């Protein structure tokens, strides 16, 4: 930022050479501020003898008021700049490009938020199929969001005991916990147990447990393996299954996970799945019990 401002600062100092060096106070713009692509920088005379950048508190010059400081009008800005060049007690306004987070832009190029401020989904959250969701390990800040889903069950693939605050959340919202502890498939030492995947699929394909959330620690590998096996029961192609797996596991996709999914025998899962309670998915109907 300093590099981009240096020509402007030298210009100001050339008119203000008899005063002490200037300091810069960067104004932090909130996410609710205007979508203009420039942000004001307050440049004022200070007592810093070395001309260093000040990291102290700032004066807000972007309020919504109609006063000279609260206005973003170009004419007012020019007046402020001219006054600052000739008067050491004035503040000059310098516009520099403001950082824009493209991830928060809507289709019309405006900054937006996908969720209300008090609703924070877990990382890697996504809908798998009707009433089935996936995510990373839910934290306390995610509870309000999960409550909105009206979950009836949570299926976790972690080995560790469930944290107390999560257990409390489950009890308060009458959510059933299914735990099938699976070690991470870090090649080449660990194999995912087929029997646990089959048991987990039986829970997922029982609509009495819906809506249900699946998670491991990061919602990538173990969750990805279970979802991949579910996709096989849904008659997805291997190409589509692996594309989905890599989308959530990137940049640390594991070849052993994909090999497990490819070799998984869905017939073993159907042996423990109750066809009476399977969801009304057309791709499941012909293969139930086979």
C-alpha positions as a Python dict, from the first residue, in 0.01 Angstrom:
ca = {
    (1, 'X'): (0, 0, 0),
    (2, 'X'): (282, 237, 82),
    (3, 'X'): (439, 183, -259),
    (4, 'X'): (121, 291, -437),
    (5, 'X'): (87, 599, -216),
    (6, 'X'): (445, 726, -234),
    (7, 'X'): (401, 956, -540),
    (8, 'X'): (96, 1116, -379),
    (9, 'X'): (269, 1161, -45),
    (10, 'X'): (572, 1320, -209),
    (11, 'X'): (337, 1559, -385),
    (12, 'X'): (176, 1654, -55),
    (13, 'X'): (510, 1693, 120),
    (14, 'X'): (639, 1920, -155),
    (15, 'X'): (376, 2173, -51),
    (16, 'X'): (410, 2100, 316),
    (17, 'X'): (789, 2074, 349),
    (18, 'X'): (813, 2320, 636),
    (19, 'X'): (592, 2105, 857),
    (20, 'X'): (664, 1771, 1018),
    (21, 'X'): (629, 1455, 803),
    (22, 'X'): (284, 1316, 741),
    (23, 'X'): (145, 992, 881),
    (24, 'X'): (-112, 760, 733),
    (25, 'X'): (-421, 629, 910),
    (26, 'X'): (-597, 355, 720),
    (27, 'X'): (-971, 343, 766),
    (28, 'X'): (-1124, -4, 798),
    (29, 'X'): (-1444, -28, 599),
    (30, 'X'): (-1715, -258, 734),
    (31, 'X'): (-1877, -518, 510),
    (32, 'X'): (-2190, -304, 501),
    (33, 'X'): (-2016, -3, 350),
    (34, 'X'): (-2067, 126, -3),
    (35, 'X'): (-1955, -89, -292),
    (36, 'X'): (-1742, 190, -440),
    (37, 'X'): (-1403, 62, -547),
    (38, 'X'): (-1204, 330, -365),
    (39, 'X'): (-1146, 387, 3),
    (40, 'X'): (-1037, 713, 165),
    (41, 'X'): (-704, 738, 343),
    (42, 'X'): (-671, 1012, 602),
    (43, 'X'): (-339, 1194, 560),
    (44, 'X'): (-262, 1443, 833),
    (45, 'X'): (32, 1625, 985),
    (46, 'X'): (165, 1434, 1282),
    (47, 'X'): (445, 1453, 1532),
    (48, 'X'): (621, 1140, 1409),
    (49, 'X'): (976, 1267, 1332),
    (50, 'X'): (1058, 972, 1106),
    (51, 'X'): (745, 984, 895),
    (52, 'X'): (659, 624, 986),
    (53, 'X'): (320, 475, 921),
    (54, 'X'): (97, 516, 1224),
    (55, 'X'): (-93, 213, 1349),
    (56, 'X'): (-297, 402, 1605),
    (57, 'X'): (-668, 473, 1607),
    (58, 'X'): (-829, 628, 1301),
    (59, 'X'): (-1081, 899, 1231),
    (60, 'X'): (-1378, 781, 1026),
    (61, 'X'): (-1430, 992, 716),
    (62, 'X'): (-1686, 765, 551),
    (63, 'X'): (-1988, 807, 774),
    (64, 'X'): (-2328, 835, 615),
    (65, 'X'): (-2382, 1193, 732),
    (66, 'X'): (-2408, 1499, 512),
    (67, 'X'): (-2113, 1690, 664),
    (68, 'X'): (-1783, 1757, 488),
    (69, 'X'): (-1613, 1459, 648),
    (70, 'X'): (-1905, 1223, 588),
    (71, 'X'): (-1935, 1306, 217),
    (72, 'X'): (-1779, 1104, -63),
    (73, 'X'): (-1846, 1381, -314),
    (74, 'X'): (-1548, 1446, -541),
    (75, 'X'): (-1574, 1824, -506),
    (76, 'X'): (-1566, 1808, -128),
    (77, 'X'): (-1270, 1571, -148),
    (78, 'X'): (-1080, 1815, -370),
    (79, 'X'): (-1154, 2102, -132),
    (80, 'X'): (-1025, 1897, 161),
    (81, 'X'): (-710, 1810, -32),
    (82, 'X'): (-637, 2172, -124),
    (83, 'X'): (-691, 2285, 234),
    (84, 'X'): (-454, 2016, 360),
    (85, 'X'): (-182, 2125, 123),
    (86, 'X'): (-188, 2477, 260),
    (87, 'X'): (-297, 2428, 619),
    (88, 'X'): (-118, 2192, 859),
    (89, 'X'): (-431, 2150, 1071),
    (90, 'X'): (-640, 2007, 784),
    (91, 'X'): (-670, 1649, 669),
    (92, 'X'): (-619, 1545, 307),
    (93, 'X'): (-826, 1266, 154),
    (94, 'X'): (-645, 1032, -84),
    (95, 'X'): (-841, 762, -268),
    (96, 'X'): (-675, 427, -329),
    (97, 'X'): (-826, 101, -459),
    (98, 'X'): (-1016, -90, -193),
    (99, 'X'): (-971, -467, -172),
    (100, 'X'): (-1275, -650, -303),
    (101, 'X'): (-1339, -1010, -203),
    (102, 'X'): (-1472, -1173, -520),
    (103, 'X'): (-1612, -1464, -317),
    (104, 'X'): (-1873, -1229, -169),
    (105, 'X'): (-1989, -1079, -499),
    (106, 'X'): (-2338, -1158, -625),
    (107, 'X'): (-2435, -1209, -990),
    (108, 'X'): (-2475, -834, -1039),
    (109, 'X'): (-2128, -752, -908),
    (110, 'X'): (-2245, -628, -569),
    (111, 'X'): (-2094, -748, -243),
    (112, 'X'): (-2330, -979, -61),
    (113, 'X'): (-2342, -1256, 197),
    (114, 'X'): (-2486, -1601, 132),
    (115, 'X'): (-2615, -1636, 486),
    (116, 'X'): (-2744, -1399, 753),
    (117, 'X'): (-2473, -1282, 992),
    (118, 'X'): (-2591, -1509, 1277),
    (119, 'X'): (-2612, -1822, 1055),
    (120, 'X'): (-2271, -1971, 990),
    (121, 'X'): (-2259, -2310, 814),
    (122, 'X'): (-1974, -2551, 890),
    (123, 'X'): (-1688, -2568, 643),
    (124, 'X'): (-1747, -2793, 342),
    (125, 'X'): (-2121, -2783, 403),
    (126, 'X'): (-2335, -2905, 115),
    (127, 'X'): (-2655, -3093, 40),
    (128, 'X'): (-2587, -3450, -75),
    (129, 'X'): (-2942, -3556, -161),
    (130, 'X'): (-3286, -3474, -29),
    (131, 'X'): (-3263, -3447, 352),
    (132, 'X'): (-2897, -3557, 357),
    (133, 'X'): (-2620, -3304, 423),
    (134, 'X'): (-2242, -3314, 465),
    (135, 'X'): (-1991, -3087, 638),
    (136, 'X'): (-1677, -3063, 848),
    (137, 'X'): (-1695, -3101, 1226),
    (138, 'X'): (-1965, -2862, 1356),
    (139, 'X'): (-1847, -2595, 1598),
    (140, 'X'): (-2046, -2386, 1841),
    (141, 'X'): (-2072, -2098, 1594),
    (142, 'X'): (-2248, -2335, 1352),
    (143, 'X'): (-2523, -2448, 1589),
    (144, 'X'): (-2772, -2176, 1492),
    (145, 'X'): (-2737, -2272, 1127),
    (146, 'X'): (-2775, -2645, 1197),
    (147, 'X'): (-3083, -2577, 1406),
    (148, 'X'): (-3247, -2423, 1100),
    (149, 'X'): (-3204, -2752, 914),
    (150, 'X'): (-3431, -2931, 1160),
    (151, 'X'): (-3189, -3222, 1186),
    (152, 'X'): (-3317, -3548, 1321),
    (153, 'X'): (-2980, -3725, 1316),
    (154, 'X'): (-2607, -3664, 1289),
    (155, 'X'): (-2371, -3933, 1161),
    (156, 'X'): (-2008, -3882, 1257),
    (157, 'X'): (-1707, -4078, 1133),
    (158, 'X'): (-1457, -3961, 1395),
    (159, 'X'): (-1292, -4196, 1644),
    (160, 'X'): (-1280, -3950, 1934),
    (161, 'X'): (-1550, -3888, 2193),
    (162, 'X'): (-1804, -3626, 2092),
    (163, 'X'): (-1736, -3288, 2261),
    (164, 'X'): (-1960, -3191, 2554),
    (165, 'X'): (-2091, -2875, 2387),
    (166, 'X'): (-2195, -3079, 2082),
    (167, 'X'): (-2363, -3341, 2300),
    (168, 'X'): (-2553, -3064, 2476),
    (169, 'X'): (-2667, -2925, 2140),
    (170, 'X'): (-2791, -3270, 2037),
    (171, 'X'): (-2991, -3313, 2356),
    (172, 'X'): (-3144, -2966, 2339),
    (173, 'X'): (-3262, -3027, 1982),
    (174, 'X'): (-3357, -3395, 2014),
    (175, 'X'): (-3098, -3507, 1759),
    (176, 'X'): (-2980, -3869, 1749),
    (177, 'X'): (-2606, -3930, 1713),
    (178, 'X'): (-2472, -4222, 1508),
    (179, 'X'): (-2097, -4274, 1542),
    (180, 'X'): (-1897, -4501, 1314),
    (181, 'X'): (-1536, -4431, 1406),
    (182, 'X'): (-1304, -4464, 1108),
    (183, 'X'): (-935, -4378, 1098),
    (184, 'X'): (-822, -4147, 821),
    (185, 'X'): (-716, -4342, 512),
    (186, 'X'): (-359, -4211, 498),
    (187, 'X'): (-193, -4436, 246),
    (188, 'X'): (-59, -4695, 259),
    (189, 'X'): (-112, -4794, 622),
    (190, 'X'): (-484, -4764, 695),
    (191, 'X'): (-777, -4941, 532),
    (192, 'X'): (-1136, -4823, 561),
    (193, 'X'): (-1351, -5102, 711),
    (194, 'X'): (-1626, -5211, 472),
    (195, 'X'): (-1858, -5317, 753),
    (196, 'X'): (-1867, -4967, 903),
    (197, 'X'): (-1934, -4808, 566),
    (198, 'X'): (-2220, -5054, 508),
    (199, 'X'): (-2364, -4983, 854),
    (200, 'X'): (-2337, -4608, 792),
    (201, 'X'): (-2512, -4646, 457),
    (202, 'X'): (-2794, -4834, 628),
    (203, 'X'): (-2844, -4532, 856),
    (204, 'X'): (-2826, -4285, 567),
    (205, 'X'): (-3079, -4477, 359),
    (206, 'X'): (-3333, -4504, 639),
    (207, 'X'): (-3566, -4210, 593),
    (208, 'X'): (-3670, -4232, 958),
    (209, 'X'): (-3331, -4072, 1034),
    (210, 'X'): (-3382, -3777, 799),
    (211, 'X'): (-3286, -3493, 788),
    (212, 'X'): (-2934, -3614, 864),
    (213, 'X'): (-2587, -3455, 862),
    (214, 'X'): (-2269, -3652, 785),
    (215, 'X'): (-1933, -3524, 905),
    (216, 'X'): (-1578, -3619, 999),
    (217, 'X'): (-1313, -3365, 1099),
    (218, 'X'): (-1275, -3162, 781),
    (219, 'X'): (-1558, -3309, 576),
    (220, 'X'): (-1314, -3424, 308),
    (221, 'X'): (-1177, -3778, 310),
    (222, 'X'): (-1381, -4005, 535),
    (223, 'X'): (-1700, -3819, 454),
    (224, 'X'): (-1599, -3824, 88),
    (225, 'X'): (-1554, -4203, 95),
    (226, 'X'): (-1897, -4258, 249),
    (227, 'X'): (-2062, -4022, -1),
    (228, 'X'): (-1876, -4194, -285),
    (229, 'X'): (-2015, -4531, -178),
    (230, 'X'): (-2363, -4380, -151),
    (231, 'X'): (-2325, -4251, -507),
    (232, 'X'): (-2246, -4604, -623),
    (233, 'X'): (-2578, -4718, -478),
    (234, 'X'): (-2737, -4427, -667),
    (235, 'X'): (-2584, -4559, -990),
    (236, 'X'): (-2349, -4265, -1047),
    (237, 'X'): (-2060, -4316, -1289),
    (238, 'X'): (-1709, -4341, -1145),
    (239, 'X'): (-1615, -4021, -1326),
    (240, 'X'): (-1892, -3825, -1153),
    (241, 'X'): (-1816, -3984, -817),
    (242, 'X'): (-1447, -3897, -832),
    (243, 'X'): (-1517, -3546, -955),
    (244, 'X'): (-1734, -3486, -648),
    (245, 'X'): (-1478, -3646, -416),
    (246, 'X'): (-1196, -3428, -550),
    (247, 'X'): (-1407, -3113, -534),
    (248, 'X'): (-1439, -3146, -156),
    (249, 'X'): (-1098, -3302, -80),
    (250, 'X'): (-889, -3062, -290),
    (251, 'X'): (-597, -3003, -264),
    (252, 'X'): (-534, -3323, -67),
    (253, 'X'): (-721, -3591, -259),
    (254, 'X'): (-609, -3942, -170),
    (255, 'X'): (-572, -4218, -428),
    (256, 'X'): (-645, -4482, -163),
    (257, 'X'): (-984, -4324, -96),
    (258, 'X'): (-1073, -4333, -463),
    (259, 'X'): (-952, -4691, -492),
    (260, 'X'): (-1171, -4789, -197),
    (261, 'X'): (-1476, -4629, -359),
    (262, 'X'): (-1405, -4799, -692),
    (263, 'X'): (-1373, -5144, -534),
    (264, 'X'): (-1663, -5106, -290),
    (265, 'X'): (-1924, -5377, -343),
    (266, 'X'): (-2269, -5225, -307),
    (267, 'X'): (-2428, -5569, -274),
    (268, 'X'): (-2283, -5598, 75),
    (269, 'X'): (-2452, -5274, 175),
    (270, 'X'): (-2791, -5386, 47),
    (271, 'X'): (-2771, -5684, 282),
    (272, 'X'): (-2803, -5450, 584),
    (273, 'X'): (-3028, -5183, 431),
    (274, 'X'): (-3399, -5212, 503),
    (275, 'X'): (-3572, -5156, 164),
    (276, 'X'): (-3896, -5066, 342),
    (277, 'X'): (-3747, -4737, 465),
    (278, 'X'): (-3526, -4632, 176),
    (279, 'X'): (-3585, -4281, 36),
    (280, 'X'): (-3802, -4239, -270),
    (281, 'X'): (-3510, -4211, -511),
    (282, 'X'): (-3566, -4373, -850),
    (283, 'X'): (-3203, -4481, -880),
    (284, 'X'): (-3234, -4689, -563),
    (285, 'X'): (-3560, -4867, -641),
    (286, 'X'): (-3441, -5137, -880),
    (287, 'X'): (-3133, -5228, -683),
    (288, 'X'): (-3276, -5254, -333),
    (289, 'X'): (-3214, -5600, -202),
    (290, 'X'): (-2969, -5694, -479),
}
